[in-house]
Amino acid sequence: MVNSADAVVSNTSMSGTSSLLFRVLKTIGSIAITMLGLLLVTFIIGRVMPIDPVISIVGERATKEVYDAAYLEMGLDKPVLVQFLYYLSDVLRGDFGISYLNGAPVAEDIRRVFPATLELATIGTLIGVIVGVPLGIVAAVKRDTWIDQVARVVALVGYSMPIFWLGLIGLLVFYGILGWVGGPGRVGIFYVDVVPSVTGMILIDSALDGQWDIFRDAISHIILPASILGYYSLAYISRMTRSFMLEQLNAEYITTARVKGLSEWAVVWRHAFGNIKVQLITVIALSYAGLLEGSVLTEIIFSWPGIGSYITTALLSADMNAVLGGTVVVGLVFVCLNVLSDLLYSFYDPRAK
Amino acid sequence: MNQENILQPHRTGLRSWLTADVPTSRAQARASAWYHGWLEFKTNRLALLGLCILIALVLIAIFAPLLSPHDPLAQQLSNRLQPLGSPGHILGTDSLGRDILSRMIYGSRITFYIVGLVVLIAPVAGLLVGTVAGYVGGWADTILMRITDIFLAFPRLVLALAFVAALGAGIENAVLAIALTAWPPYARIARAETLTIRSSDYISAVKLQGAGAFRIITRHIWPLCIASLIVRITLDMAGIILAAAGLGFLGLGARPPSPEWGAMIAEGRRFILDHWWVATMPGLAIFTVSLAFNLLGDGLRDLLDPKSHGK
């Protein structure tokens, strides 16, 4: 696939390296513009839309001095454009302001909670890939059979379930009734804060520390929320895999391969699957981004101390700096994954743009 | 016997009028196109099922006062947390003794209200942006599509959360937040359609007759974008319902006494281990509606999207 992409690129009068440089610059530019757009939107949400942005940050019970200090610090006496530039330079320096709820810098809070979300979304995506890709391939190969119908229903049901409700039902059945998994939270109450935090991801930290009973406990806590997130990414990944595979299986080179007498296994896995790998990676990147966001509601159900819980707790106590900081960080990761998957796709298929 | 004789020729007459090879009027051509679409749609059992569920739910929403056995807001604390199948309360009661079935029936009104409002805002905004960008082209296209791409790359739910945080909780604000994050795909689709239509012969013909850009866009391009937009709307509907329910669950959508399904789940969450039905039932309702929209959308896509034919 790389070869065919190179062939087209060299046709367009640009040498391979300078076109690569051009694309990298274009990607950086497009990430920068999108981020600027995101920051503009969060700026509007935080500073322009509220009737009194100072109160939305310091709270209604703030004293006159606190209010005035915040007013000046936010630069509200200056023109809107200047305010935006201030906001921009703050965010670029990693300063999201102070959380009105606990008085700590928002950036520090986010650094603390983000690994938990990352851990959850990663395990969820792994489950989605491990189950979703084979399901999509089987559905495409056995098209219009009962297997295909089952895969279709599995995906449609996944698209239609409210994730927070599925989490509740899962908690009821697997924790409440069957007792197969650990309850809400990342580890049992005896293990909280026992492991020294290195990466912030409790599975890795406990393994590094050799605390295997904590590791097992953490697994029993993460498996249910991760499976529920995994189901969502499974629905998406299996559908996309199926349509990519169908596209390949209908192509003439597959007929050629079959005529040559290749085994069905070789046709499906070596030829057809070999050609959809890059497309699949872009889809997986997109679903990973989707899970980072989808974990917001799941985290609340499972009392998972990640960025979703952080944003919603802040939301309910009107802690605007924390809400906006969380939004910007989720947005940043989301945008990067989005643009990277776009770039990967355009590398694979020069026809796309 | 007698009746059959009268009806029979009439029915075949209608069918032959609908399936005529050469329509004699515009109305006949249009009716015939609809009829053929319906014949093809009918063969997709799942899509038909989705349509039936939705029609039933719309009827339930319309006739909610007649169908619900109790007042959805009437509290009866002596009768709280009754299980499924208790006398007078088929689906039990919630923590304030309110009838869950009645609340679910009235909740369908809120769901359709939210969906209806989002559908009035997002696709129209997308259509406007997309057709203008596609038709005018040049720098207007670049700027509008750049903005669309930026919005497309945002995390939708998180952004909707932030919007509601700034605007304040409430159904209308939730609708606005969802619509603000939902329009970009429609703009993309409308632009793609416009680009293919713009260079076609009949647009040139209309131009030669002296039609201006406004007339061309509104009378000759918009009608042709509708089909693909409707498919996309139907497929998006489930996402909109889930987002609205999510906002309701977080307490950012409908205000407490109102029987919004997401808020009902949030309320039942506290008793999930002992009184599971309080949270389970409204969840089933959300699931049913979004599944119905997904089934219908899947079928419509097969029907209306030329690219998916042959697959």
Boltz contact constraints between the chains, C-beta under 6 A:
constraints:
  - contact:
      token1: [A, 34]
      token2: [B, 150]
      max_distance: 6.0
  - contact:
      token1: [A, 34]
      token2: [B, 153]
      max_distance: 6.0
  - contact:
      token1: [A, 37]
      token2: [B, 150]
      max_distance: 6.0
  - contact:
      token1: [A, 45]
      token2: [B, 162]
      max_distance: 6.0
  - contact:
      token1: [A, 45]
      token2: [B, 166]
      max_distance: 6.0
  - contact:
      token1: [A, 49]
      token2: [B, 166]
      max_distance: 6.0
  - contact:
      token1: [A, 50]
      token2: [B, 166]
      max_distance: 6.0
  - contact:
      token1: [A, 156]
      token2: [B, 294]
      max_distance: 6.0
  - contact:
      token1: [A, 159]
      token2: [B, 238]
      max_distance: 6.0
  - contact:
      token1: [A, 159]
      token2: [B, 294]
      max_distance: 6.0
  - contact:
      token1: [A, 160]
      token2: [B, 238]
      max_distance: 6.0
  - contact:
      token1: [A, 160]
      token2: [B, 287]
      max_distance: 6.0
  - contact:
      token1: [A, 160]
      token2: [B, 290]
      max_distance: 6.0
  - contact:
      token1: [A, 160]
      token2: [B, 291]
      max_distance: 6.0
  - contact:
      token1: [A, 160]
      token2: [B, 294]
      max_distance: 6.0
  - contact:
      token1: [A, 161]
      token2: [B, 287]
      max_distance: 6.0
  - contact:
      token1: [A, 162]
      token2: [B, 242]
      max_distance: 6.0
  - contact:
      token1: [A, 162]
      token2: [B, 245]
      max_distance: 6.0
  - contact:
      token1: [A, 162]
      token2: [B, 283]
      max_distance: 6.0
  - contact:
      token1: [A, 162]
      token2: [B, 286]
      max_distance: 6.0
  - contact:
      token1: [A, 164]
      token2: [B, 249]
      max_distance: 6.0
  - contact:
      token1: [A, 165]
      token2: [B, 265]
      max_distance: 6.0
  - contact:
      token1: [A, 165]
      token2: [B, 283]
      max_distance: 6.0
  - contact:
      token1: [A, 168]
      token2: [B, 272]
      max_distance: 6.0
  - contact:
      token1: [A, 168]
      token2: [B, 279]
      max_distance: 6.0
  - contact:
      token1: [A, 172]
      token2: [B, 272]
      max_distance: 6.0
  - contact:
      token1: [A, 172]
      token2: [B, 276]
      max_distance: 6.0
  - contact:
      token1: [A, 176]
      token2: [B, 273]
      max_distance: 6.0
  - contact:
      token1: [A, 293]
      token2: [B, 155]
      max_distance: 6.0
  - contact:
      token1: [A, 293]
      token2: [B, 157]
      max_distance: 6.0
  - contact:
      token1: [A, 293]
      token2: [B, 158]
      max_distance: 6.0
  - contact:
      token1: [A, 297]
      token2: [B, 246]
      max_distance: 6.0
  - contact:
      token1: [A, 312]
      token2: [B, 250]
      max_distance: 6.0
  - contact:
      token1: [A, 315]
      token2: [B, 165]
      max_distance: 6.0
  - contact:
      token1: [A, 323]
      token2: [B, 162]
      max_distance: 6.0
  - contact:
      token1: [A, 323]
      token2: [B, 165]
      max_distance: 6.0
  - contact:
      token1: [A, 327]
      token2: [B, 158]
      max_distance: 6.0
  - contact:
      token1: [A, 327]
      token2: [B, 162]
      max_distance: 6.0
  - contact:
      token1: [A, 330]
      token2: [B, 155]
      max_distance: 6.0
  - contact:
      token1: [A, 330]
      token2: [B, 158]
      max_distance: 6.0
  - contact:
      token1: [A, 331]
      token2: [B, 155]
      max_distance: 6.0
  - contact:
      token1: [A, 334]
      token2: [B, 155]
      max_distance: 6.0
  - contact:
      token1: [A, 335]
      token2: [B, 153]
      max_distance: 6.0
  - contact:
      token1: [A, 338]
      token2: [B, 153]
      max_distance: 6.0
